[in-house]
Amino acid sequence: MTLVLIVDDVRPMAEQYAYDLARVGGYETAVADGGAVALERLARDPVDCVVLDLEMPGMDGFEVLRAMQQKGIETPVIVYTGTGSYERCVQAVRLGAYGFVDKAEPMERVVQEIASAIERRRLRLEVGTLQRRLGESALLGRSPAIQKLRDVIARVAPIPSTVLVTGESGSGKELVARDLHRLGANPSAPFVAINCAALPEQLVESELFGHERGAFTGAAATRHGAFEAAGRGTLFLDEIGELPLPAQAKLLRVLEERTVTRLGSNRAVPVEARVVAATNRDLEAEVAAGRFREDLYYRLNVHRIAVPPLRDRATDIPLLAAQFLAATCARFGVLPKRLSGDATDLLMAYDWRRNNVRELRNAVEQMVIAADGEVIRPEHLPTAIAGDASRRPDAPAPESFQEQRAEAERRIIVAALERHEWHITRSAEALGLADHASLLKIMRRLGIHR
């Protein structure tokens, strides 16, 4: 049974509150008449929720919340107060309380707050369990494409040389860099990420290589750059293709000499960080156009890892969507939701060319907001996905659920076949099917032919 702990220095009031809460909400209740007693009980017994008074002598509610944070006690807390001080309640929420109620509010309202707090914590635990079950890698999926990517990362990670990660926007290039760091020689060292596209041109060198005090207007103190900050860890340079040509020349020198010279200094500082660069551009074309240094390109391209786009691993979409759903519901504090079969089919049939996995995550957030009930259906999907116009122009729009499912399945199969030039075996592998015979059977059922 759910146990709720009432913490209030006025014991008769706390006992009456506990009695009313048990009567209305059906909870098992206990009382602590001070902050120290409450912390002792929380350390000893499994408590599902705490109803905490802020105004107590000795250790007040704020101190209890701070102590819970320091001790790592994650039991959800509802603050209740009779002072009507909204500012103090907000302060308590900033210290980790889930919410607040007035002591005069109806008990039904308190029961709702408690139920919501308990459910939110359950969702967080569920997300954590799912993450542990899927492994430490943030690259989710079981498709052949993602398994091949993990194998490449595992081979390259122990080698302390530069890596160039290529792939479309939103496909997971930073996740690849983090896995290279996690599986590398110094996983406990810093992982420093720099988005080259977001750096103002006049500050690029300062951010990467650091500066001395007085090196330029506004340089009030000596500052270590990203190379020094990364230590013996990993420096991830995202959108490397956006780096200005002067900074490219200095970056090449750092990679070759393994030293940096801060702006305003003549002293070379040794650096040991491993560099992982990423881009969604065709760097060979950038070299040919004179926008990227050829020598830097070859210096970065010691090991190259290509991240597959989401449309090349459509069989991973249900798993990714389920993960994003659980995380989004927990973050928004709403009841868990699930995708209907036809909504899943539409997600798998969509092209995902704009932002890949990032677009899927954003779509899931929109779906959670749009769906009032437990099940997310096609009408809750963003218009761009639900109304995808990639269906054959001469085909009538499917009406029944079975027709919609067959049409979505047909689009997935045809897309895979076209990507692999209608090579049946390679297409079957990309779709995660057992063998080419399985794909041929589906093609016959759906009437698919070249």
DOMAR-135257 format. One record per residue (C-alpha): residue number from 1; residue in three letters; chain; x, y, z. Coordinates in Angstrom, 3 decimals, padded with zeros to 6 digits. Layout:
<recs>
  num  residuo  cadena        px        py        pz
  NUM      ALA       A         X         Y         Z
...
</recs>
This chain:
<recs>
  num  residuo  cadena        px        py        pz
    1      MET       A   000.000   000.000   000.000
    2      THR       A   001.130   003.546  -000.720
    3      LEU       A   002.704   005.199   002.343
    4      VAL       A   002.428   008.983   002.804
    5      LEU       A   004.441   010.699   005.552
    6      ILE       A   002.954   013.878   007.102
    7      VAL       A   005.639   016.172   008.561
    8      ASP       A   004.312   018.866   010.921
    9      ASP       A   005.508   020.038   014.343
   10      VAL       A   001.871   020.373   015.567
   11      ARG       A   001.217   016.682   016.131
   12      PRO       A  -002.584   016.795   016.698
   13      MET       A  -002.998   018.693   013.410
   14      ALA       A  -000.706   016.249   011.610
   15      GLU       A  -002.621   013.240   012.965
   16      GLN       A  -005.975   014.715   011.907
   17      TYR       A  -004.567   015.455   008.445
   18      ALA       A  -003.207   011.914   008.201
   19      TYR       A  -006.606   010.487   009.215
   20      ASP       A  -008.459   012.550   006.595
   21      LEU       A  -005.924   011.650   003.910
   22      ALA       A  -006.260   007.934   004.659
   23      ARG       A  -010.073   008.192   004.617
   24      VAL       A  -010.328   010.103   001.330
   25      GLY       A  -007.337   008.752  -000.586
   26      GLY       A  -007.054   005.260   000.852
   27      TYR       A  -003.387   005.764   001.648
   28      GLU       A  -001.432   004.317   004.528
   29      THR       A  -000.187   007.315   006.515
   30      ALA       A   002.466   008.072   009.133
   31      VAL       A   003.339   011.222   011.109
   32      ALA       A   006.675   012.889   011.916
   33      ASP       A   006.583   015.879   014.287
   34      GLY       A   009.869   017.443   013.096
   35      GLY       A   012.350   017.601   010.240
   36      ALA       A   014.992   015.419   011.907
   37      VAL       A   012.432   012.707   012.683
   38      ALA       A   011.203   012.817   009.086
   39      LEU       A   014.715   012.391   007.666
   40      GLU       A   015.348   009.463   009.983
   41      ARG       A   012.122   007.809   008.817
   42      LEU       A   012.941   008.430   005.150
   43      ALA       A   016.377   006.869   005.563
   44      ARG       A   014.889   003.818   007.283
   45      ASP       A   011.569   003.046   005.549
   46      PRO       A   010.251   003.137   001.964
   47      VAL       A   007.990   006.204   001.813
   48      ASP       A   006.080   006.973  -001.393
   49      CYS       A   005.341   010.660  -000.769
   50      VAL       A   005.951   013.357   001.858
   51      VAL       A   003.496   016.109   002.820
   52      LEU       A   005.754   018.726   004.402
   53      ASP       A   005.015   021.800   006.523
   54      LEU       A   007.378   024.700   005.863
   55      GLU       A   006.940   026.542   009.164
   56      MET       A   008.552   024.374   011.861
   57      PRO       A   010.900   025.268   014.741
   58      GLY       A   014.410   023.894   014.602
   59      MET       A   014.716   022.282   011.179
   60      ASP       A   012.100   023.908   008.940
   61      GLY       A   010.758   022.576   005.659
   62      PHE       A   013.427   024.270   003.554
   63      GLU       A   016.192   022.607   005.544
   64      VAL       A   014.436   019.246   005.148
   65      LEU       A   014.364   019.710   001.358
   66      ARG       A   018.056   020.667   001.280
   67      ALA       A   018.968   017.663   003.435
   68      MET       A   016.995   015.335   001.138
   69      GLN       A   018.931   016.670  -001.852
   70      GLN       A   022.269   016.196  -000.091
   71      LYS       A   021.397   012.639   000.973
   72      GLY       A   020.038   011.717  -002.464
   73      ILE       A   016.528   010.969  -001.154
   74      GLU       A   014.231   011.160  -004.192
   75      THR       A   010.884   010.694  -002.447
   76      PRO       A   008.434   013.251  -003.945
   77      VAL       A   007.446   016.098  -001.598
   78      ILE       A   004.197   018.097  -001.499
   79      VAL       A   004.522   021.289   000.557
   80      TYR       A   001.490   022.327   002.551
   81      THR       A   001.242   025.611   004.354
   82      GLY       A  -001.282   027.739   006.151
   83      THR       A   000.535   031.019   005.663
   84      GLY       A  -000.653   031.574   002.104
   85      SER       A   002.852   032.680   001.137
   86      TYR       A   003.118   031.945  -002.577
   87      GLU       A   006.744   033.118  -002.762
   88      ARG       A   007.845   030.666  -000.072
   89      CYS       A   006.057   027.819  -001.820
   90      VAL       A   007.796   028.670  -005.087
   91      GLN       A   011.116   028.692  -003.237
   92      ALA       A   010.322   025.196  -001.943
   93      VAL       A   009.597   023.963  -005.471
   94      ARG       A   012.978   025.294  -006.572
   95      LEU       A   014.525   023.191  -003.811
   96      GLY       A   012.925   020.053  -005.250
   97      ALA       A   009.347   019.954  -003.973
   98      TYR       A   006.894   018.558  -006.532
   99      GLY       A   004.120   021.020  -005.714
  100      PHE       A   002.271   022.799  -002.930
  101      VAL       A  -001.215   022.953  -001.414
  102      ASP       A  -002.905   025.093   001.201
  103      LYS       A  -003.875   023.385   004.459
  104      ALA       A  -007.434   024.620   003.945
  105      GLU       A  -007.821   023.024   000.504
  106      PRO       A  -010.226   020.066   000.087
  107      MET       A  -008.605   016.708   000.716
  108      GLU       A  -009.608   015.534  -002.764
  109      ARG       A  -007.278   018.154  -004.226
  110      VAL       A  -004.441   016.976  -001.980
  111      VAL       A  -005.036   013.376  -003.047
  112      GLN       A  -004.748   014.415  -006.698
  113      GLU       A  -001.435   016.177  -006.055
  114      ILE       A  -000.044   013.159  -004.206
  115      ALA       A  -001.147   010.745  -006.935
  116      SER       A   000.426   012.960  -009.593
  117      ALA       A   003.722   013.231  -007.689
  118      ILE       A   003.923   009.462  -007.162
  119      GLU       A   003.119   008.756  -010.815
  120      ARG       A   005.760   011.219  -011.995
  121      ARG       A   008.429   009.516  -009.905
  122      ARG       A   007.313   006.117  -011.219
  123      LEU       A   007.770   007.368  -014.777
  124      ARG       A   011.275   008.620  -013.981
  125      LEU       A   012.208   005.224  -012.543
  126      GLU       A   010.724   003.526  -015.605
  127      VAL       A   012.806   005.678  -017.935
  128      GLY       A   015.932   004.892  -015.907
  129      THR       A   015.198   001.167  -016.027
  130      LEU       A   014.673   001.325  -019.791
  131      GLN       A   017.961   003.166  -020.254
  132      ARG       A   019.832   000.594  -018.156
  133      ARG       A   018.219  -002.284  -020.053
  134      LEU       A   019.226  -000.770  -023.392
  135      GLY       A   022.801  -000.331  -022.187
  136      GLU       A   024.930   002.700  -021.502
  137      SER       A   025.055   003.732  -025.147
  138      ALA       A   022.577   006.431  -026.083
  139      LEU       A   022.454   005.044  -029.630
  140      LEU       A   019.159   003.186  -029.411
  141      GLY       A   018.086   000.565  -031.915
  142      ARG       A   018.484  -003.033  -033.034
  143      SER       A   018.564  -002.559  -036.811
  144      PRO       A   021.546  -003.912  -038.784
  145      ALA       A   022.584  -000.315  -039.547
  146      ILE       A   022.806   000.749  -035.906
  147      GLN       A   024.471  -002.522  -034.864
  148      LYS       A   027.107  -001.977  -037.535
  149      LEU       A   027.625   001.567  -036.260
  150      ARG       A   028.170   000.295  -032.688
  151      ASP       A   030.713  -002.238  -033.976
  152      VAL       A   032.667   000.504  -035.769
  153      ILE       A   032.643   002.706  -032.643
  154      ALA       A   033.914  -000.186  -030.510
  155      ARG       A   036.828  -000.772  -032.911
  156      VAL       A   037.805   002.886  -033.246
  157      ALA       A   037.287   004.072  -029.653
  158      PRO       A   040.502   002.633  -028.104
  159      ILE       A   042.654   004.237  -030.846
  160      PRO       A   043.597   007.775  -029.683
  161      SER       A   043.606   009.404  -033.119
  162      THR       A   041.248   011.940  -034.671
  163      VAL       A   037.833   010.837  -035.937
  164      LEU       A   035.544   012.479  -038.489
  165      VAL       A   031.858   011.719  -037.918
  166      THR       A   029.591   012.410  -040.879
  167      GLY       A   025.823   012.313  -041.158
  168      GLU       A   022.694   014.329  -041.711
  169      SER       A   021.465   016.910  -039.241
  170      GLY       A   019.885   015.322  -036.173
  171      SER       A   021.122   011.797  -036.941
  172      GLY       A   023.098   011.431  -033.689
  173      LYS       A   026.664   012.512  -034.428
  174      GLU       A   027.256   013.830  -030.897
  175      LEU       A   025.986   010.527  -029.466
  176      VAL       A   028.649   008.773  -031.535
  177      ALA       A   031.288   011.136  -030.140
  178      ARG       A   030.123   010.459  -026.583
  179      ASP       A   030.282   006.707  -027.155
  180      LEU       A   033.816   007.064  -028.528
  181      HIS       A   034.695   008.925  -025.326
  182      ARG       A   032.924   006.397  -023.079
  183      LEU       A   034.727   003.459  -024.692
  184      GLY       A   038.069   005.264  -025.035
  185      ALA       A   041.168   005.200  -022.892
  186      ASN       A   040.100   008.020  -020.524
  187      PRO       A   036.312   007.865  -019.994
  188      SER       A   036.557   009.705  -016.665
  189      ALA       A   038.321   012.678  -018.296
  190      PRO       A   036.283   015.666  -019.548
  191      PHE       A   034.125   015.559  -022.670
  192      VAL       A   034.025   019.090  -024.118
  193      ALA       A   031.608   019.876  -026.964
  194      ILE       A   031.970   022.963  -029.151
  195      ASN       A   029.472   023.926  -031.864
  196      CYS       A   031.648   025.686  -034.439
  197      ALA       A   028.597   027.095  -036.211
  198      ALA       A   027.508   028.919  -033.046
  199      LEU       A   030.847   030.648  -032.408
  200      PRO       A   031.173   034.317  -033.459
  201      GLU       A   034.100   034.537  -035.869
  202      GLN       A   035.989   036.987  -033.661
  203      LEU       A   035.815   034.585  -030.689
  204      VAL       A   036.604   031.279  -032.405
  205      GLU       A   040.311   031.269  -031.570
  206      SER       A   039.703   032.410  -027.994
  207      GLU       A   037.160   029.613  -027.432
  208      LEU       A   039.345   026.906  -028.914
  209      PHE       A   042.838   027.973  -027.840
  210      GLY       A   042.247   030.354  -024.896
  211      HIS       A   043.598   033.827  -024.214
  212      GLU       A   045.738   035.747  -021.753
  213      ARG       A   044.512   038.648  -019.693
  214      GLY       A   044.455   041.829  -021.791
  215      ALA       A   044.820   039.958  -025.088
  216      PHE       A   041.876   041.905  -026.482
  217      THR       A   039.166   044.292  -025.284
  218      GLY       A   037.099   042.514  -022.641
  219      ALA       A   039.733   039.878  -021.794
  220      ALA       A   039.715   040.641  -018.069
  221      ALA       A   041.335   037.353  -017.039
  222      THR       A   043.348   034.484  -018.474
  223      ARG       A   041.060   031.820  -019.902
  224      HIS       A   041.774   028.240  -020.918
  225      GLY       A   040.442   027.247  -024.321
  226      ALA       A   038.519   024.098  -025.210
  227      PHE       A   041.686   022.085  -025.906
  228      GLU       A   043.074   022.719  -022.433
  229      ALA       A   039.651   022.262  -020.795
  230      ALA       A   039.335   018.786  -022.344
  231      GLY       A   042.583   017.667  -020.701
  232      ARG       A   043.238   014.022  -021.578
  233      GLY       A   039.622   013.542  -022.596
  234      THR       A   037.713   014.289  -025.793
  235      LEU       A   037.148   017.553  -027.648
  236      PHE       A   034.089   017.305  -029.888
  237      LEU       A   034.046   019.893  -032.675
  238      ASP       A   030.544   019.852  -034.122
  239      GLU       A   029.804   021.470  -037.501
  240      ILE       A   033.525   021.602  -038.280
  241      GLY       A   032.699   022.703  -041.829
  242      GLU       A   031.585   026.093  -040.458
  243      LEU       A   035.025   026.916  -039.031
  244      PRO       A   036.561   030.049  -040.682
  245      LEU       A   039.675   029.471  -042.791
  246      PRO       A   042.079   031.345  -040.430
  247      ALA       A   040.940   029.183  -037.513
  248      GLN       A   041.278   026.072  -039.704
  249      ALA       A   044.965   026.861  -040.208
  250      LYS       A   045.569   027.191  -036.462
  251      LEU       A   043.567   024.039  -035.727
  252      LEU       A   045.734   022.101  -038.190
  253      ARG       A   048.874   023.336  -036.433
  254      VAL       A   047.516   022.272  -033.034
  255      LEU       A   046.675   018.797  -034.350
  256      GLU       A   050.147   018.396  -035.813
  257      GLU       A   052.212   019.866  -032.967
  258      ARG       A   049.889   018.870  -030.060
  259      THR       A   050.359   022.316  -028.468
  260      VAL       A   048.218   025.442  -028.257
  261      THR       A   049.295   029.048  -027.899
  262      ARG       A   046.783   031.264  -026.170
  263      LEU       A   045.933   034.624  -027.710
  264      GLY       A   048.275   037.239  -026.260
  265      SER       A   050.954   034.685  -025.359
  266      ASN       A   054.066   033.236  -027.003
  267      ARG       A   054.211   030.150  -024.785
  268      ALA       A   053.143   026.803  -026.280
  269      VAL       A   051.033   024.682  -023.936
  270      PRO       A   050.999   020.881  -024.518
  271      VAL       A   047.532   019.356  -025.075
  272      GLU       A   046.464   015.720  -025.042
  273      ALA       A   042.772   015.816  -025.915
  274      ARG       A   041.488   013.519  -028.620
  275      VAL       A   039.614   015.417  -031.332
  276      VAL       A   036.351   014.113  -032.764
  277      ALA       A   034.959   016.373  -035.505
  278      ALA       A   031.495   016.150  -037.033
  279      THR       A   029.783   017.619  -040.055
  280      ASN       A   026.651   017.289  -042.152
  281      ARG       A   028.454   018.832  -045.121
  282      ASP       A   030.333   017.111  -047.921
  283      LEU       A   033.836   018.213  -046.885
  284      GLU       A   035.387   016.963  -050.118
  285      ALA       A   033.104   019.322  -052.018
  286      GLU       A   033.979   022.091  -049.550
  287      VAL       A   037.688   021.450  -050.216
  288      ALA       A   037.093   021.612  -053.978
  289      ALA       A   035.239   024.922  -053.514
  290      GLY       A   038.095   026.375  -051.452
  291      ARG       A   036.027   026.703  -048.269
  292      PHE       A   037.844   023.993  -046.308
  293      ARG       A   041.553   023.286  -046.102
  294      GLU       A   042.539   020.050  -047.816
  295      ASP       A   045.377   019.358  -045.372
  296      LEU       A   043.032   019.794  -042.395
  297      TYR       A   040.458   017.510  -044.027
  298      TYR       A   042.989   014.680  -044.338
  299      ARG       A   044.277   015.328  -040.817
  300      LEU       A   040.761   014.951  -039.407
  301      ASN       A   039.760   012.062  -041.641
  302      VAL       A   042.062   009.505  -040.003
  303      HIS       A   039.039   007.419  -039.020
  304      ARG       A   035.677   008.152  -040.594
  305      ILE       A   032.355   007.084  -039.108
  306      ALA       A   029.161   007.594  -041.118
  307      VAL       A   025.969   007.820  -039.069
  308      PRO       A   022.988   006.310  -040.933
  309      PRO       A   019.917   008.519  -041.349
  310      LEU       A   016.757   007.486  -039.537
  311      ARG       A   015.015   006.460  -042.774
  312      ASP       A   017.718   003.789  -043.273
  313      ARG       A   016.823   002.189  -039.947
  314      ALA       A   013.057   002.485  -039.903
  315      THR       A   012.750  -000.665  -037.768
  316      ASP       A   014.304   001.314  -034.880
  317      ILE       A   011.554   003.937  -034.920
  318      PRO       A   009.114   002.099  -032.564
  319      LEU       A   011.862   001.684  -029.945
  320      LEU       A   013.023   005.299  -030.278
  321      ALA       A   009.454   006.600  -030.138
  322      ALA       A   008.705   004.534  -027.011
  323      GLN       A   011.821   005.890  -025.299
  324      PHE       A   010.961   009.480  -026.215
  325      LEU       A   007.347   008.949  -025.095
  326      ALA       A   008.373   007.680  -021.655
  327      ALA       A   010.916   010.489  -021.188
  328      THR       A   008.513   013.210  -022.409
  329      CYS       A   005.615   012.036  -020.240
  330      ALA       A   007.911   011.965  -017.212
  331      ARG       A   009.263   015.431  -017.963
  332      PHE       A   005.802   016.901  -018.524
  333      GLY       A   004.389   015.106  -015.466
  334      VAL       A   001.566   013.445  -017.424
  335      LEU       A   000.251   009.877  -017.393
  336      PRO       A   002.065   007.409  -019.664
  337      LYS       A   000.926   007.236  -023.280
  338      ARG       A   001.427   004.674  -026.030
  339      LEU       A   001.333   004.710  -029.817
  340      SER       A  -001.411   002.933  -031.723
  341      GLY       A  -000.338   000.537  -034.456
  342      ASP       A  -001.451   002.779  -037.297
  343      ALA       A   000.317   005.797  -035.759
  344      THR       A   003.502   003.722  -035.524
  345      ASP       A   003.120   002.710  -039.170
  346      LEU       A   002.899   006.356  -040.220
  347      LEU       A   006.036   007.196  -038.227
  348      MET       A   007.907   004.345  -039.909
  349      ALA       A   006.733   005.398  -043.366
  350      TYR       A   007.714   009.060  -042.981
  351      ASP       A   010.923   010.208  -044.686
  352      TRP       A   012.612   012.065  -041.744
  353      ARG       A   014.901   014.040  -044.054
  354      ARG       A   014.810   017.318  -042.153
  355      ASN       A   016.192   016.486  -038.713
  356      ASN       A   016.157   012.702  -038.369
  357      VAL       A   016.078   011.520  -034.734
  358      ARG       A   015.803   015.100  -033.469
  359      GLU       A   012.687   015.584  -035.611
  360      LEU       A   011.214   012.349  -034.230
  361      ARG       A   011.810   013.529  -030.657
  362      ASN       A   010.157   016.872  -031.375
  363      ALA       A   007.232   015.100  -033.053
  364      VAL       A   006.733   012.918  -029.972
  365      GLU       A   006.536   016.020  -027.772
  366      GLN       A   003.840   017.463  -030.042
  367      MET       A   001.932   014.172  -029.943
  368      VAL       A   002.001   014.021  -026.138
  369      ILE       A   000.522   017.518  -025.986
  370      ALA       A  -002.089   016.794  -028.672
  371      ALA       A  -003.370   013.502  -027.217
  372      ASP       A  -005.703   013.790  -024.230
  373      GLY       A  -006.064   010.069  -023.651
  374      GLU       A  -003.666   007.185  -023.139
  375      VAL       A  -003.375   006.231  -026.842
  376      ILE       A  -001.715   008.394  -029.504
  377      ARG       A  -003.528   007.946  -032.823
  378      PRO       A  -002.819   009.228  -036.367
  379      GLU       A  -004.877   012.374  -035.807
  380      HIS       A  -002.476   013.361  -033.004
  381      LEU       A   000.589   013.240  -035.296
  382      PRO       A   002.032   016.448  -036.760
  383      THR       A   000.434   017.309  -040.083
  384      ALA       A   003.703   016.844  -041.982
  385      ILE       A   003.810   013.194  -040.858
  386      ALA       A   000.130   012.249  -040.867
  387      GLY       A  -000.397   013.943  -044.228
  388      ASP       A   002.822   012.773  -045.891
  389      ALA       A   002.304   013.075  -049.626
  390      SER       A   004.775   010.360  -050.592
  391      ARG       A   001.932   007.968  -051.424
  392      ARG       A   001.623   007.107  -055.150
  393      PRO       A  -000.308   009.945  -056.821
  394      ASP       A  -002.476   007.526  -058.808
  395      ALA       A  -003.469   005.420  -055.790
  396      PRO       A  -006.764   006.054  -053.975
  397      ALA       A  -006.444   007.127  -050.369
  398      PRO       A  -006.811   004.111  -048.024
  399      GLU       A  -009.868   004.257  -045.810
  400      SER       A  -009.941   001.256  -043.485
  401      PHE       A  -007.368   000.499  -040.810
  402      GLN       A  -006.173  -002.563  -042.771
  403      GLU       A  -005.757  -000.469  -045.932
  404      GLN       A  -003.806   002.203  -044.057
  405      ARG       A  -001.524  -000.405  -042.499
  406      ALA       A  -000.907  -002.103  -045.850
  407      GLU       A  -000.177   001.235  -047.534
  408      ALA       A   002.305   002.233  -044.812
  409      GLU       A   003.991  -001.176  -045.016
  410      ARG       A   004.162  -000.901  -048.812
  411      ARG       A   005.855   002.495  -048.604
  412      ILE       A   008.455   001.204  -046.122
  413      ILE       A   009.291  -001.804  -048.318
  414      VAL       A   009.489   000.190  -051.563
  415      ALA       A   011.675   002.858  -049.940
  416      ALA       A   014.136   000.204  -048.707
  417      LEU       A   014.208  -001.504  -052.106
  418      GLU       A   014.884   001.772  -053.911
  419      ARG       A   017.687   002.698  -051.506
  420      HIS       A   019.377  -000.636  -052.211
  421      GLU       A   018.652  -000.608  -055.965
  422      TRP       A   016.131  -003.443  -055.576
  423      HIS       A   018.756  -005.837  -054.214
  424      ILE       A   016.502  -008.226  -052.276
  425      THR       A   019.053  -009.585  -049.787
  426      ARG       A   020.497  -006.185  -048.834
  427      SER       A   016.991  -004.713  -048.524
  428      ALA       A   015.898  -007.585  -046.280
  429      GLU       A   018.927  -007.005  -044.022
  430      ALA       A   018.226  -003.259  -043.813
  431      LEU       A   014.618  -003.967  -042.826
  432      GLY       A   015.697  -006.420  -040.112
  433      LEU       A   014.017  -009.406  -041.803
  434      ALA       A   015.261  -012.951  -041.340
  435      ASP       A   016.178  -013.549  -044.983
  436      HIS       A   015.372  -012.575  -048.558
  437      ALA       A   012.554  -015.139  -048.691
  438      SER       A   010.690  -013.221  -045.983
  439      LEU       A   010.914  -010.024  -048.023
  440      LEU       A   009.757  -011.781  -051.207
  441      LYS       A   006.752  -013.161  -049.339
  442      ILE       A   005.792  -009.648  -048.139
  443      MET       A   006.283  -008.249  -051.641
  444      ARG       A   003.939  -010.862  -053.110
  445      ARG       A   001.324  -010.143  -050.422
  446      LEU       A   001.455  -006.415  -051.070
  447      GLY       A   001.704  -006.698  -054.841
  448      ILE       A   005.083  -004.966  -055.010
  449      HIS       A   007.177  -005.416  -058.139
  450      ARG       A   009.833  -003.315  -059.820
</recs>
